[in-house]
Amino acid sequence: MSKFIAKPAHSLSGQLKVPGDKSISHRSIMLGSLSKGTTKVTGFLEGEDALSTLKAFQAMGVKIEREGDNVTIHGVGINGLKKPSEPLDLGNSGTSIRLMSGILAAQAFDCELIGDESLSKRPMGRVINPLTEMGALIDSNDGKPPLRIKGGQQLKGIHYNLPVASAQVKSCVLLAGLYAQGDTCVTEPAPTRDHTERMLKGLGYDVRVNDNQMCLTGGGELTATEIQVPSDISSSAFFMVAAVIAPQADVTLTGVNVNPTRTGIIDILKLMGANLTLSNEREIGGELLADIRIQSSELKGIHIPESLVPLAIDEFPAVFIAASCAQGETVLTGAKELRVKESDRIQVMADGLSILGIKNEVLKDGIKIQGGVFQKPTQIIESHHDHRISMSFAIASLRCKHTIEINGVGNVMTSFPNFVELANSAGMNIAEV
Ligand code: S3P
């Protein structure tokens, strides 16, 4: 079991380019595979999660070549997937299993979707329910993986009101809708990341977006195009927080995806008083990019507006580190989804913060954190094999007086394979052993 040993560090600087966006990388493989023609992807995330999706589509007969972060997908068209000879192992990746179940529910063949210990505990009823309403036949382990999907079902379009603000569920239903008879519409209770809608449009599919409702009509085609994957704002978040809490910092993150359904982290840090500016804003392939400069900042505790929760859903472990370094109390509510991520991110972060001497109170749907000083001398943190927990505690080393050990960091490879290298190049002192 690998761990991080993060020694205290004080300054952070440089121009950093973090790897490609995980959500967009997954979708590039799925939609590129279902397109007619050859899709060339640049900036693809070479993390284990996105590679799980890539291997799954290869196992369904799609020719996909990869050289580093350049990927060429020889699309087979919307009806060209072949039955895989084995269960598709999606590792740690919730996005793979939830989005792919929408595509696979509509295929002519049976298949089984499996994952690792963490994925096998995550709720899948949220995708099984709407897909069943559409006519899919899916057997599960009491609402959890493995998912056994029966092929040969003709799906019908539905109008689905999302019970939770989830881009994975929205995307799953829309992808099933590509194959369904008639119109499929999804209404979301709050805006969630819209990469699926943007990429479908980029591949020539008519997606009709009206306020909080997205509709499409089944039976169309996707046409291959080039996809440039921008840097992942969720990975960038660790460096944003690292820079704001570091006693001395001036960092610029280049080419970061600033799609407005993802920028909650920027809004939250600014509300806390972060010295953070965007420049060079541009649009590439239907996605917005910017360079983000962050300098050391005096942070204050805030009550995080609930409207920002879905827009920063993956960034809360890092936000909790910022809150620990702020003056006063930070309160998060309306975030019970955090309890069903790769770990229970409220409880696991609370446990780690308490070990570091930060006062906090766990709420059923959030947490209260009292800003303070990381001071306890024995500091061994359990990440519960959650990549974002591991990276969050690693950056806390910028405000620690003692070395921190973080156990179970192997899954950092799922989303940010060169995290340690980049962190150390900017001034941190993290060893992986
Ligand atoms: C994702 C959506 C979010 C996010 C996940 C990636 C996506 O999940 O947490 O890391 O790519 O659609 P939910 O839809 O469950 O909120």
Residues whose N, C-alpha, C, O or C-beta is under 5 A from the ligand:
A	BS01	S3P	S23 T95 A165 S166 A167 Q168 V169 I313 D314
